[in-house]
Structures are given as C-alpha cells and as structure tokens.
C-alpha cells in the first residue's frame, strides 16, 4: 500500500490556484465553443446548400457535431474541476479511491480531479 495521505496547507493553496486557473480556462473555452456552435447553426439555417453531398470538404452537420462533442467534454471537465475545488479542503482529497494511498501532489497538480493514484489508474 502507498504511503499515508498527507497534503500540507501549501499543497492545498497550490491546488486551489491550479483549479481556479483551470476553471477560468474552461469557462472561456465553453463560451467560445458555444459561440461557434451557435454560429454553425445560424449559418446552416441561412444556407440552402446541400452540404451532405459537397465534395469540397466536411459537412456542416459534421462540424456542428464536432463542436458539440468538444462542448460536452469541456462542460464535463468544468464539472469535474468544480467537484475538485469543493473536495480540496476535505480530509479525503488526495486519497486514492481504490488503494486508499496518497495520490501525490504532482499528479493532483496535473489532474486535480484525479480519484486514483498512478498505480491504480494504470
């Protein structure tokens, strides 16, 4: 079993800063993707082009679905960051859900929403 879980107050401050920075970036990404999605929908509504048979490139439907998938992922990542932000101050943050060992500060800084240590995530 990995070493006992320990996060110092300095670790928690660094993790809070990392999560807040990630939240800001994700909010900007969600806003940008939402605008892109709306633009694609508006362009499709204004056009009567048969894009399903356009040999020149991707279809509007494909582009719309690609942006929608990116938006869903960014929204899920945002929710995970909010959950991580809310967990940082709890006693169980930094403890692997599987082996109950310490996840590690480096891993948490790279992936604040991690629930498993490197060994258990593999």
KEKE-3310 file (N, C-alpha, C; in steps of 0.2 Angstrom, whole numbers, plus 5000, padded with zeros to 4 digits):
npx = (5004:5003:5011:5004:4991:4995:4992:4999:4996:5002:5002:4988:4985:4992:4985:4972:4974:4978:4967:4957:4963:4962:4948:4944:4950:4942:4929:4931:4934:4922:4913:4918:4916:4902:4898:4904:4896:4883:4885:4888:4875:4867:4873:4870:4856:4854:4858:4855:4862:4867:4875:4878:4882:4893:4908:4919:4923:4921:4905:4892:4884:4893:4903:4896:4892:4905:4909:4899:4903:4915:4911:4903:4913:4921:4912:4909:4922:4923:4914:4920:4931:4925:4920:4932:4937:4928:4932:4945:4947:4943:4945:4947:4952:4965:4967:4968:4954:4954:4965:4967:4979:4991:4988:4997:5005:5010:5003:4990:4991:4993:4982:4969:4956:4958:4955:4962:4977:4993:4997:4985:4978:4983)
npy = (4994:5011:5026:5035:5047:5064:5081:5096:5113:5122:5114:5113:5126:5128:5119:5124:5136:5131:5124:5134:5142:5133:5132:5145:5145:5134:5139:5150:5143:5135:5146:5151:5139:5138:5149:5146:5135:5140:5149:5140:5134:5145:5148:5137:5138:5149:5145:5136:5126:5110:5102:5089:5082:5089:5089:5096:5097:5095:5092:5103:5097:5088:5097:5104:5093:5090:5101:5101:5090:5093:5104:5097:5089:5099:5105:5094:5092:5105:5103:5093:5100:5109:5100:5095:5107:5109:5098:5100:5105:5095:5080:5068:5072:5069:5056:5040:5032:5018:5011:5018:5025:5038:5050:5059:5075:5080:5073:5077:5091:5090:5084:5089:5083:5070:5054:5042:5035:5035:5021:5014:5019:5015)
npz = (5000:4996:5003:5018:5016:5014:5014:5013:5020:5011:4999:4997:4995:4982:4975:4975:4968:4955:4951:4951:4940:4930:4930:4925:4912:4907:4907:4898:4887:4885:4883:4871:4862:4863:4856:4844:4840:4840:4829:4819:4818:4815:4802:4795:4795:4787:4775:4760:4755:4749:4759:4763:4751:4747:4739:4742:4756:4774:4781:4786:4796:4801:4806:4816:4825:4829:4836:4846:4853:4858:4866:4875:4882:4887:4896:4905:4910:4916:4926:4933:4938:4947:4956:4961:4966:4977:4984:4989:5002:5010:5020:5013:5001:4989:4992:4986:4978:4976:4982:4994:4997:4995:4983:4977:4976:4964:4954:4957:4955:4941:4937:4944:4947:4949:4955:4958:4962:4953:4951:4953:4943:4932)
capx = (5000:5007:5011:4998:4989:4996:4993:5001:4992:5005:4999:4981:4985:4994:4980:4967:4976:4978:4959:4954:4965:4958:4941:4944:4951:4937:4924:4932:4933:4914:4910:4920:4913:4895:4898:4905:4890:4878:4887:4887:4868:4864:4875:4866:4849:4854:4860:4851:4867:4866:4881:4879:4885:4898:4914:4924:4925:4917:4898:4890:4882:4899:4906:4891:4893:4912:4909:4895:4907:4920:4907:4901:4919:4923:4907:4911:4929:4922:4910:4925:4935:4921:4920:4939:4938:4924:4935:4952:4948:4941:4951:4948:4955:4972:4967:4966:4948:4955:4970:4967:4985:4991:4988:5003:5004:5012:4998:4985:4993:4992:4975:4966:4950:4960:4952:4966:4985:4996:4997:4979:4975:4985)
capy = (5000:5018:5030:5038:5053:5070:5087:5102:5119:5124:5110:5114:5133:5127:5115:5129:5140:5127:5123:5141:5144:5128:5134:5151:5142:5130:5144:5153:5138:5134:5152:5151:5134:5139:5154:5143:5131:5145:5152:5135:5133:5150:5148:5131:5140:5154:5142:5131:5122:5103:5101:5082:5080:5093:5086:5101:5097:5092:5094:5107:5093:5085:5102:5105:5088:5090:5107:5099:5085:5097:5107:5092:5087:5105:5105:5088:5094:5110:5100:5089:5105:5111:5095:5095:5113:5108:5092:5101:5106:5089:5076:5063:5074:5066:5049:5035:5028:5011:5008:5022:5028:5045:5051:5063:5082:5081:5070:5081:5097:5089:5082:5090:5079:5063:5050:5037:5036:5032:5014:5011:5022:5011)
capz = (5000:4996:5010:5021:5013:5018:5010:5018:5018:5005:4994:4996:4991:4976:4971:4974:4962:4949:4950:4949:4934:4925:4929:4921:4906:4904:4906:4892:4881:4885:4880:4864:4859:4862:4851:4837:4839:4838:4823:4814:4817:4811:4795:4792:4794:4782:4768:4757:4751:4751:4762:4763:4745:4745:4738:4744:4762:4779:4781:4792:4801:4805:4810:4822:4830:4832:4841:4851:4857:4862:4871:4880:4885:4891:4901:4909:4913:4921:4932:4937:4942:4952:4961:4964:4970:4983:4988:4991:5009:5014:5023:5009:4995:4989:4994:4981:4979:4976:4987:5000:4997:4993:4976:4976:4974:4957:4950:4958:4951:4934:4936:4951:4948:4950:4961:4959:4961:4946:4951:4952:4937:4926)
cpx = (5004:5007:5005:4997:4991:4996:4994:4996:4995:5002:4992:4981:4987:4988:4974:4968:4976:4971:4956:4956:4962:4951:4940:4945:4945:4931:4925:4931:4925:4911:4911:4916:4905:4894:4899:4899:4885:4879:4886:4879:4865:4866:4871:4859:4848:4856:4856:4856:4866:4873:4883:4882:4890:4905:4920:4926:4920:4910:4897:4888:4888:4903:4902:4892:4900:4912:4905:4899:4912:4917:4905:4907:4921:4918:4908:4917:4928:4918:4915:4929:4931:4921:4927:4940:4934:4928:4941:4952:4946:4946:4952:4951:4963:4972:4964:4959:4949:4959:4970:4974:4985:4992:4994:5001:5005:5006:4992:4985:4991:4985:4971:4960:4952:4957:4957:4973:4987:4995:4990:4975:4977:4981)
cpy = (5006:5021:5033:5045:5059:5076:5092:5108:5122:5121:5112:5121:5132:5124:5120:5133:5137:5126:5129:5143:5139:5130:5140:5149:5138:5134:5148:5149:5136:5140:5152:5145:5135:5144:5151:5138:5135:5148:5147:5134:5139:5150:5142:5134:5145:5151:5137:5126:5114:5100:5093:5079:5084:5090:5090:5101:5094:5095:5099:5103:5090:5091:5104:5100:5088:5096:5105:5094:5088:5101:5103:5090:5093:5106:5100:5090:5100:5107:5096:5094:5108:5106:5094:5101:5112:5102:5094:5102:5100:5084:5070:5065:5072:5059:5045:5032:5021:5008:5012:5025:5035:5046:5054:5070:5083:5079:5075:5088:5096:5088:5083:5086:5072:5060:5044:5039:5033:5025:5011:5014:5018:5005)
cpz = (5000:5003:5011:5017:5017:5012:5015:5016:5012:4999:4992:4993:4984:4972:4970:4968:4956:4947:4948:4942:4929:4924:4924:4914:4903:4903:4899:4886:4880:4881:4872:4860:4858:4857:4844:4836:4836:4831:4817:4813:4813:4804:4792:4790:4788:4775:4766:4753:4754:4753:4762:4757:4743:4745:4741:4751:4767:4778:4787:4797:4805:4809:4817:4827:4833:4837:4847:4856:4861:4867:4877:4885:4890:4897:4907:4913:4918:4927:4937:4941:4948:4958:4965:4969:4977:4987:4991:4998:5013:5015:5017:5002:4995:4990:4988:4983:4980:4981:4994:5001:4995:4986:4973:4973:4967:4953:4951:4955:4944:4932:4942:4952:4949:4956:4963:4958:4955:4946:4950:4946:4931:4924)
residu = (UNK:UNK:UNK:UNK:UNK:UNK:UNK:UNK:UNK:UNK:UNK:UNK:UNK:UNK:UNK:UNK:UNK:UNK:UNK:UNK:UNK:UNK:UNK:UNK:UNK:UNK:UNK:UNK:UNK:UNK:UNK:UNK:UNK:UNK:UNK:UNK:UNK:UNK:UNK:UNK:UNK:UNK:UNK:UNK:UNK:UNK:UNK:UNK:UNK:UNK:UNK:UNK:UNK:UNK:UNK:UNK:UNK:UNK:UNK:UNK:UNK:UNK:UNK:UNK:UNK:UNK:UNK:UNK:UNK:UNK:UNK:UNK:UNK:UNK:UNK:UNK:UNK:UNK:UNK:UNK:UNK:UNK:UNK:UNK:UNK:UNK:UNK:UNK:UNK:UNK:UNK:UNK:UNK:UNK:UNK:UNK:UNK:UNK:UNK:UNK:UNK:UNK:UNK:UNK:UNK:UNK:UNK:UNK:UNK:UNK:UNK:UNK:UNK:UNK:UNK:UNK:UNK:UNK:UNK:UNK:UNK:UNK)
# end
